[in-house]
Amino acid sequence: QVRLVESGGGLAQPGGSLRVSCKASVSGLDFSWYGTAWYRQSPGKEREMVADITSGGTTSYADSVKGRFTISRDNAGNMMYLQMNSLKPEDTAVYFCNVYRGGAIYWGPGSQVTVSS
């Protein structure tokens, strides 16, 4: 069983930076055994994968955020992060953290990120 809570969203200007964090409370398997990802959803759009980091540390990114966003994790602290730089208005969305292993997927409640001048 995994419980996730995001923090760190908010308002940023275009070209600015924000970091969203996610704290996992895990029972059973160690957090390091899970893959982790960040998704986002804007009004009227489907939820989309933004960045992923596997249990082995391999990262992948949506084309729209490559070179601007960085996903990372701290297994000792059961934390995951998404550093967002060079933000654009189209990055405005609710950002969700996600952990997965096998057929099990767990979601956080989401954190609003708004990019506006």
N, C-alpha and C positions, 0 to 999 in steps of 0.2 A: 504494500500500500504506500502511495506517495501523495503528499500534499504540497502544493506549490503556491507561493505568494510572490507576485511581482512588486517592484518598487522603482522609483526613480524617473518615472515619466514626467511630463509637464509641457511647458511652452518653450519653444526655441525660435529664434529668428532664422530665416534662410541663410545658409552658410555656417550656421552654428553647430554646436555639438550637445549631445545628451548621452547618458548611459542609463540603461535599464538593467535592473538586477532581478534575480529570481532565487529565492531561498527554498530548498527542498527539505521536507521532513519525510524521512524514509524509514520504513520498517521492513525487515526481511533482508533482501539483497542490499549490498552496499551501493551507494549512489554511483560509484565509479563504473558499475556494470551496465548502467543505462546510457543510451544515446540521448542527446538533448538537442532541442531546436527552439528557434524563435519563429513565430508566425505573426502576421498582422491582418487586420480586417478594417476596411474603410466602409462608410455607409454605402449601401447598394452594391457592394462588391463581395466576392467570395473571399474566404480566408486563404491567404497565400503564405507559403514558406519563404522566410527571409534568409535564415542561416541555420546551419546544422553542424553539430560537432559530435562525432561518434564516441563510443566508449574508448576507442583506440586513439582518439585525438584528431582524426581526419575531419577537415572542415569543408563545407561547401556553401555557396551563396547564390541567391537569386541574381540574375544579370543586372537587375535594376539597382542593386546595392553594392556590387563588387567594387572594391577599391575605396569604398566609403565607410562600410560597416565592418566590425570585427567581433566575432563570437569567441568567447572563452569560458573556461570553467575552472572551478577550484574544488576538486574532489574532497579534499580534507575538510572544507567548510560547507560542503553540500550547496555550493553556489554556482550560478551561471550568469553570464553577463553579455550584454550587447552594447558595444561602443558604437555610437552613430555620429559620424562626422560629415561635414559638408551637406547638412540637411537641406532638403527641398520641400516645398509645400506638398508635393505628392507623397511624401513620407508620412503625412498625417494619417493616423490610424490608431486603433487599439492594438497593442502589442501583447501577445500571449507567449508564455514559455510552455514548454512541452517536454516531457521525458518519456522514453519508450524502451521497451524490451520485448522481443517476440511480438505477441499479439496485444500486449498491454500498452495503452497510451494514457497519459495523465496530463491534464491541462490546468494552468493557473487561471484566475478570474480575469486577468487582463489589466493593462495599464495604458492610459491615454497619452499619446504623444501628438502634440499639435505644433506644426511649423508654420509660422505666420509672422509677418511684419506689422 
